[in-house]
């Protein structure tokens, strides 16, 4: 991963996201989007875009989460998908085909670190937790949807995420990513629309406690959540 954003940049971006002008937020978001399209592996640019656009969609997303019992419980208990809260060794011992086993297989195969995602600096507790939770769920959603962690897969999953959360960040990545990469991946536009429609049909995944489904067969989880 390219760590092209320093901690000081993150703090400054957080301050702009909370108290900056619309022009300041647009400028930092546009710069981060430009850098992300140049290097899709630079996931810290995703962080900056998310912060720059969070004031637009976070209130609506927070309201939607609070309106369901599962969401209210999640905000109260604040579960996390990291090594401090999840026994990854135990997940590796689960039967093949279960959500937990396939999730850690995904992490291992792609050399992904579940402890990478922390709460954005300088952001109030609840919005910071939601931002962290969605970042931690990203790889779980790869497993649930079966979308690969490559360029067309990441662009398509952002369309799915936009359908689920309404995040401007995800809309921008899916739109500009499709424009940028369609010549290299001729089916990308179709894939993006397919995942957007899946996201609209599926259950509201941000409030799903996937930690309670680790030992459930992946096929059954997909059926429960409207992803089959």
C-alpha positions as CSV (number, residue, x, y, z in Angstrom):
1,X,0.0,0.0,0.0
2,X,1.1,3.5,-0.8
3,X,0.9,5.5,2.4
4,X,1.0,8.8,0.6
5,X,-1.0,10.6,3.3
6,X,0.7,11.6,6.5
7,X,-0.9,11.7,9.9
8,X,-0.8,15.5,9.8
9,X,-2.7,15.4,6.4
10,X,-5.3,13.2,8.0
11,X,-5.8,15.5,10.9
12,X,-6.0,18.5,8.6
13,X,-8.5,16.7,6.4
14,X,-10.6,15.8,9.4
15,X,-10.7,19.5,10.5
16,X,-11.8,20.5,7.0
17,X,-14.5,17.9,6.9
18,X,-15.9,19.1,10.2
19,X,-15.5,22.9,9.9
20,X,-14.1,23.8,6.5
21,X,-15.9,25.6,3.7
22,X,-17.6,23.8,0.9
23,X,-14.8,24.9,-1.4
24,X,-12.1,23.6,1.0
25,X,-13.9,20.2,1.2
26,X,-14.3,20.1,-2.6
27,X,-10.6,20.9,-3.2
28,X,-9.2,18.2,-0.8
29,X,-11.7,15.7,-2.1
30,X,-10.9,16.4,-5.8
31,X,-7.1,16.1,-5.2
32,X,-7.5,12.8,-3.3
33,X,-9.8,11.4,-6.1
34,X,-7.2,12.4,-8.7
35,X,-4.5,10.6,-6.8
36,X,-6.6,7.5,-6.2
37,X,-7.4,7.2,-9.9
38,X,-3.7,7.3,-10.6
39,X,-3.0,4.6,-8.0
40,X,-6.0,2.5,-6.9
41,X,-3.8,0.9,-4.2
42,X,-3.4,4.2,-2.3
43,X,-6.4,3.5,0.0
44,X,-5.5,6.4,2.3
45,X,-6.8,8.7,-0.5
46,X,-10.2,7.0,0.0
47,X,-10.0,8.1,3.6
48,X,-9.5,11.7,2.5
49,X,-12.3,11.6,0.0
50,X,-14.6,10.1,2.6
51,X,-13.8,12.9,5.1
52,X,-14.2,15.6,2.6
53,X,-17.7,14.4,1.6
54,X,-18.9,13.1,5.0
55,X,-20.8,16.2,5.9
56,X,-23.1,15.5,3.0
57,X,-24.2,12.0,3.8
58,X,-23.2,11.1,7.4
59,X,-26.3,12.7,9.0
60,X,-28.6,10.7,6.7
61,X,-26.7,7.5,7.2
62,X,-26.6,8.0,11.0
63,X,-30.3,8.5,11.1
64,X,-31.0,5.4,9.1
65,X,-28.7,3.3,11.4
66,X,-30.4,4.6,14.5
67,X,-33.9,3.9,13.1
68,X,-33.4,0.1,13.4
69,X,-32.8,-1.9,16.6
70,X,-29.7,-3.6,15.3
71,X,-28.2,-0.2,14.4
72,X,-28.9,1.3,17.8
73,X,-27.4,-1.8,19.5
74,X,-24.3,-1.6,17.3
75,X,-23.7,2.1,18.1
76,X,-24.1,1.3,21.8
77,X,-21.8,-1.7,21.9
78,X,-19.4,-0.6,19.0
79,X,-18.1,-4.0,17.9
80,X,-15.0,-4.0,15.8
81,X,-13.5,-6.4,13.3
82,X,-9.8,-6.4,14.4
83,X,-7.5,-8.7,16.3
84,X,-8.5,-7.1,19.6
85,X,-12.1,-8.2,19.2
86,X,-12.1,-11.1,16.7
87,X,-10.3,-14.5,17.2
88,X,-8.9,-14.9,13.7
89,X,-7.2,-18.2,14.6
90,X,-10.6,-19.6,15.6
91,X,-12.1,-18.4,12.3
92,X,-9.4,-20.3,10.5
93,X,-10.6,-23.5,12.2
94,X,-14.2,-23.1,11.1
95,X,-15.4,-25.4,8.3
96,X,-14.8,-24.4,4.7
97,X,-17.6,-22.5,3.3
98,X,-18.6,-20.6,6.4
99,X,-18.6,-16.8,6.4
100,X,-15.8,-16.6,9.0
101,X,-13.6,-19.2,7.2
102,X,-14.0,-17.6,3.8
103,X,-13.4,-14.1,5.3
104,X,-10.0,-15.1,6.8
105,X,-9.1,-17.0,3.6
106,X,-9.8,-13.8,1.7
107,X,-7.5,-11.8,4.1
108,X,-4.7,-14.4,3.9
109,X,-4.8,-14.8,0.1
110,X,-4.6,-11.1,-0.5
111,X,-2.3,-10.3,2.5
112,X,-4.7,-7.9,4.0
113,X,-4.4,-6.5,7.6
114,X,-7.7,-6.3,9.6
115,X,-6.0,-4.0,12.0
116,X,-5.3,-1.3,9.4
117,X,-8.5,0.7,9.9
118,X,-8.6,3.1,12.8
119,X,-11.1,5.9,13.6
120,X,-10.5,9.1,11.7
121,X,-8.6,11.6,13.9
122,X,-10.4,14.7,15.1
123,X,-13.9,13.3,14.3
124,X,-16.6,13.0,17.0
125,X,-17.1,9.5,18.5
126,X,-20.2,8.2,16.7
127,X,-19.4,9.4,13.2
128,X,-15.8,8.2,13.8
129,X,-17.0,4.8,14.8
130,X,-19.3,4.5,11.8
131,X,-16.5,5.5,9.4
132,X,-14.2,2.9,11.0
133,X,-17.0,0.2,11.0
134,X,-17.6,0.7,7.3
135,X,-13.9,0.5,6.5
136,X,-13.7,-2.7,8.5
137,X,-16.7,-4.2,6.7
138,X,-15.3,-3.5,3.3
139,X,-13.4,-6.8,3.0
140,X,-16.4,-8.7,4.5
141,X,-18.5,-7.2,1.7
142,X,-16.0,-8.5,-0.8
143,X,-16.7,-12.0,0.5
144,X,-20.4,-11.5,0.8
145,X,-20.7,-10.2,-2.8
146,X,-18.0,-12.4,-4.3
147,X,-16.5,-9.3,-5.9
148,X,-12.7,-9.6,-6.4
149,X,-10.3,-7.0,-4.9
150,X,-8.9,-5.9,-8.2
151,X,-9.5,-2.6,-10.1
152,X,-12.9,-3.6,-11.7
153,X,-14.0,-5.3,-8.5
154,X,-13.1,-2.3,-6.3
155,X,-15.0,0.1,-8.6
156,X,-18.0,-2.2,-8.7
157,X,-18.0,-2.7,-4.9
158,X,-18.1,1.1,-4.5
159,X,-21.3,1.1,-6.6
160,X,-22.7,-1.5,-4.2
161,X,-21.6,0.6,-1.3
162,X,-23.2,3.7,-2.7
163,X,-26.5,1.8,-3.0
164,X,-26.2,0.8,0.6
165,X,-25.0,4.0,2.2
166,X,-25.6,6.9,-0.2
167,X,-21.9,7.8,0.4
168,X,-20.8,10.5,-2.1
169,X,-17.3,9.0,-1.9
170,X,-18.5,5.7,-3.3
171,X,-20.5,7.4,-6.0
172,X,-17.5,9.4,-7.2
173,X,-15.2,6.3,-7.2
174,X,-17.7,4.2,-9.1
175,X,-18.4,7.0,-11.7
176,X,-14.9,8.2,-12.2
177,X,-13.4,4.7,-11.9
178,X,-15.8,3.5,-14.7
179,X,-14.7,6.4,-16.9
180,X,-11.0,5.8,-16.2
181,X,-10.9,2.0,-16.5
182,X,-13.7,1.0,-19.0
183,X,-11.2,0.9,-21.9
184,X,-9.1,-1.7,-20.0
185,X,-12.1,-3.6,-18.7
186,X,-14.9,-3.6,-21.3
187,X,-17.6,-5.1,-18.9
188,X,-16.9,-2.6,-16.1
189,X,-19.9,-0.4,-16.7
190,X,-22.2,-3.5,-16.7
191,X,-20.5,-4.8,-13.5
192,X,-21.0,-1.4,-11.8
193,X,-24.7,-1.3,-12.6
194,X,-25.1,-4.9,-11.5
195,X,-23.6,-4.3,-8.1
196,X,-25.5,-1.1,-7.7
197,X,-28.7,-3.0,-8.2
198,X,-27.6,-5.7,-5.8
199,X,-26.9,-3.1,-3.2
200,X,-30.4,-1.7,-3.6
201,X,-32.0,-5.1,-3.3
202,X,-30.0,-6.4,-0.4
203,X,-30.7,-5.9,3.3
204,X,-29.2,-2.8,5.0
205,X,-25.7,-4.3,5.6
206,X,-24.1,-1.5,7.8
207,X,-26.2,-2.7,10.7
208,X,-25.6,-6.4,10.2
209,X,-23.5,-7.9,13.0
210,X,-21.4,-10.2,10.8
211,X,-19.6,-11.3,14.0
212,X,-22.7,-13.3,14.9
213,X,-22.7,-15.1,11.5
214,X,-19.1,-16.3,11.3
215,X,-20.1,-20.0,11.7
216,X,-23.0,-19.8,9.2
217,X,-22.5,-21.1,5.7
218,X,-21.7,-18.3,3.3
219,X,-24.4,-19.4,0.9
220,X,-27.0,-19.2,3.7
221,X,-25.8,-15.8,4.8
222,X,-26.1,-14.5,1.3
223,X,-29.7,-15.8,1.1
224,X,-30.6,-14.2,4.4
225,X,-29.2,-10.8,3.3
226,X,-30.7,-10.8,-0.2
227,X,-27.4,-11.4,-1.9
228,X,-28.0,-14.8,-3.4
